[in-house]
């Protein structure tokens, strides 16, 4: 079994914010592969289905970003899923908007959701970093990540999330490089 986790904050006021891009990615995957409705489980919203004959759990922790690791630990302990079989989708300030990078392990880079997961299960999980751009001034970061996306950003993000969902089966099958290549737009 494999666990895909989207990071975000619960509540209507955070629904369309940059910080909830992880939730949006999970929703896109669930929709693309006809996952059943999410149920309350593991301190989050959880759904389970198969992709390419692999059982996949989708989890959106409802503990708020800073405590995401509790929900991830609970789900991974229940199903005995090692960190290497966990993929976490999250917003990334240090990437241009819409750029996506796959990384296994590494530092939390100041991301409180990743910090919580690291503390609860270690660092050896996959991270799908979805760029939200830096506002240029550290004093503007909180308003930036918790601010709603513009109409243009939403349209661009829909394409990015569709590409992630369309290609997630490649990563589930273990081909990290092909997944990265397929979701990175070619520069012409």
VEXDREN-2710 file (C-alpha; in Angstrom, 1 decimal):
% VEXDREN-2710
k/r/px/py/pz
1/UNK/0.0/0.0/0.0
2/UNK/1.0/3.6/-0.7
3/UNK/-0.1/6.7/1.2
4/UNK/-0.5/10.1/-0.6
5/UNK/-0.8/13.0/1.8
6/UNK/-1.9/16.6/0.9
7/UNK/-0.9/19.4/3.2
8/UNK/-3.3/22.2/4.0
9/UNK/-5.5/23.8/6.6
10/UNK/-9.1/22.8/7.3
11/UNK/-11.9/25.3/7.0
12/UNK/-13.7/27.2/4.3
13/UNK/-11.5/30.3/4.8
14/UNK/-8.4/28.4/3.7
15/UNK/-10.0/26.4/0.8
16/UNK/-8.5/28.3/-2.1
17/UNK/-5.3/29.5/-0.6
18/UNK/-1.7/28.8/-1.7
19/UNK/-1.1/26.9/1.5
20/UNK/-3.8/24.4/0.5
21/UNK/-2.3/23.3/-2.8
22/UNK/-1.5/19.9/-1.2
23/UNK/-5.2/19.3/-0.5
24/UNK/-6.0/20.4/-4.1
25/UNK/-3.5/17.9/-5.5
26/UNK/-5.1/15.1/-3.4
27/UNK/-8.6/16.1/-4.6
28/UNK/-7.3/16.1/-8.3
29/UNK/-5.9/12.6/-7.9
30/UNK/-9.1/11.4/-6.1
31/UNK/-11.3/12.8/-8.9
32/UNK/-9.1/11.4/-11.7
33/UNK/-9.1/7.9/-10.4
34/UNK/-12.7/7.8/-9.1
35/UNK/-11.8/7.4/-5.4
36/UNK/-14.8/7.1/-3.1
37/UNK/-15.9/10.1/-1.0
38/UNK/-13.5/11.1/1.8
39/UNK/-14.4/9.9/5.3
40/UNK/-13.2/11.2/8.6
41/UNK/-10.3/8.9/9.7
42/UNK/-6.8/9.3/11.0
43/UNK/-7.4/12.9/12.2
44/UNK/-8.1/13.8/8.7
45/UNK/-10.2/13.1/5.6
46/UNK/-9.3/9.7/4.0
47/UNK/-10.2/7.7/0.9
48/UNK/-8.8/4.5/-0.5
49/UNK/-8.8/3.0/-4.0
50/UNK/-6.4/1.3/-6.4
51/UNK/-4.2/2.9/-9.0
52/UNK/-2.4/0.5/-11.3
53/UNK/-3.3/-2.4/-9.0
54/UNK/-1.7/-0.7/-6.1
55/UNK/-3.8/0.2/-3.0
56/UNK/-3.5/3.9/-2.5
57/UNK/-4.7/5.9/0.5
58/UNK/-5.4/9.6/0.1
59/UNK/-5.1/11.7/3.3
60/UNK/-5.9/15.3/4.0
61/UNK/-4.9/15.9/7.6
62/UNK/-7.4/18.1/9.5
63/UNK/-5.1/19.0/12.3
64/UNK/-3.9/22.3/10.8
65/UNK/-0.6/22.4/9.0
66/UNK/1.7/22.5/12.1
67/UNK/0.4/19.2/13.3
68/UNK/0.1/17.3/10.0
69/UNK/2.5/14.6/11.2
70/UNK/0.1/13.3/13.8
71/UNK/-2.4/12.3/11.1
72/UNK/0.3/10.9/8.8
73/UNK/1.8/8.8/11.7
74/UNK/-1.7/7.5/12.6
75/UNK/-2.4/6.3/9.1
76/UNK/1.0/4.9/8.4
77/UNK/1.0/3.0/11.7
78/UNK/-2.4/1.6/11.1
79/UNK/-1.5/0.3/7.6
80/UNK/2.2/-0.4/8.5
81/UNK/3.3/1.9/5.7
82/UNK/7.0/2.8/5.7
83/UNK/8.0/6.4/5.0
84/UNK/9.4/5.3/1.6
85/UNK/5.8/4.5/0.6
86/UNK/4.5/7.9/1.5
87/UNK/4.2/10.8/-0.9
88/UNK/3.5/14.3/0.5
89/UNK/2.2/17.2/-1.7
90/UNK/2.8/20.7/-0.4
91/UNK/3.3/24.3/-1.3
92/UNK/6.8/25.6/-1.8
93/UNK/7.8/29.2/-1.5
94/UNK/11.2/28.7/-3.0
95/UNK/9.9/27.6/-6.4
96/UNK/8.3/29.8/-9.0
97/UNK/4.5/29.5/-9.2
98/UNK/3.5/26.3/-10.8
99/UNK/6.9/24.7/-10.9
100/UNK/6.8/21.1/-9.5
101/UNK/9.8/19.2/-8.1
102/UNK/10.0/15.7/-6.7
103/UNK/12.4/15.1/-3.8
104/UNK/12.9/12.2/-1.4
105/UNK/14.0/13.1/2.0
106/UNK/15.9/16.3/2.9
107/UNK/15.2/19.3/5.0
108/UNK/11.8/20.8/5.9
109/UNK/13.1/24.2/4.6
110/UNK/11.1/25.9/7.3
111/UNK/7.8/24.3/6.2
112/UNK/5.9/23.6/9.4
113/UNK/3.8/20.8/7.9
114/UNK/7.0/19.0/6.8
115/UNK/8.6/19.7/10.1
116/UNK/5.7/17.9/11.9
117/UNK/5.9/14.9/9.5
118/UNK/9.6/14.7/10.0
119/UNK/9.1/14.6/13.8
120/UNK/6.5/11.9/13.5
121/UNK/7.8/9.5/10.9
122/UNK/11.3/10.6/9.9
123/UNK/12.5/12.2/6.6
124/UNK/12.6/9.3/4.1
125/UNK/9.3/10.1/2.3
126/UNK/8.7/11.6/-1.1
127/UNK/7.8/15.3/-1.3
128/UNK/6.0/16.8/-4.3
129/UNK/6.9/20.5/-4.0
130/UNK/4.5/22.7/-5.8
131/UNK/5.8/26.2/-6.3
132/UNK/3.8/29.2/-5.1
133/UNK/6.6/31.8/-5.5
134/UNK/8.0/34.0/-2.8
135/UNK/6.4/37.4/-2.3
136/UNK/9.9/39.0/-2.1
137/UNK/9.6/40.2/1.5
138/UNK/9.6/37.8/4.5
139/UNK/7.1/40.1/6.2
140/UNK/4.6/39.3/3.4
141/UNK/4.9/35.5/3.5
142/UNK/2.0/34.8/5.9
143/UNK/-0.4/36.9/3.9
144/UNK/0.9/35.4/0.7
145/UNK/0.6/31.7/1.6
146/UNK/-2.8/32.2/3.3
147/UNK/-4.1/34.5/0.5
148/UNK/-6.5/33.3/-2.1
149/UNK/-5.3/32.5/-5.6
150/UNK/-6.1/34.9/-8.4
151/UNK/-8.3/33.8/-11.3
152/UNK/-5.2/33.5/-13.5
153/UNK/-3.3/31.5/-10.9
154/UNK/-6.3/29.2/-10.4
155/UNK/-6.5/28.5/-14.2
156/UNK/-2.7/27.7/-14.3
157/UNK/-2.9/25.6/-11.2
158/UNK/-5.8/23.5/-12.7
159/UNK/-3.4/22.5/-15.5
160/UNK/-0.6/21.7/-13.1
161/UNK/-2.9/19.6/-10.8
162/UNK/-4.3/17.8/-13.8
163/UNK/-0.8/16.9/-14.9
164/UNK/0.1/15.7/-11.4
165/UNK/-3.0/13.5/-11.3
166/UNK/-2.6/12.2/-14.8
167/UNK/1.0/11.1/-14.1
168/UNK/0.9/10.0/-10.5
169/UNK/0.6/6.4/-11.6
170/UNK/4.1/6.7/-13.0
171/UNK/5.5/7.7/-9.5
172/UNK/3.4/5.0/-7.8
173/UNK/5.1/2.5/-10.2
174/UNK/8.5/3.9/-8.9
175/UNK/9.7/6.0/-11.9
176/UNK/10.5/9.3/-10.2
177/UNK/12.5/10.7/-13.2
178/UNK/9.7/10.0/-15.7
179/UNK/7.1/11.5/-13.4
180/UNK/9.3/14.7/-13.1
181/UNK/9.8/14.8/-16.8
182/UNK/6.1/14.4/-17.6
183/UNK/4.9/17.1/-15.3
184/UNK/7.6/19.6/-16.2
185/UNK/6.5/21.7/-19.2
186/UNK/9.0/21.7/-22.0
187/UNK/10.6/25.1/-22.7
188/UNK/10.3/26.1/-26.3
END
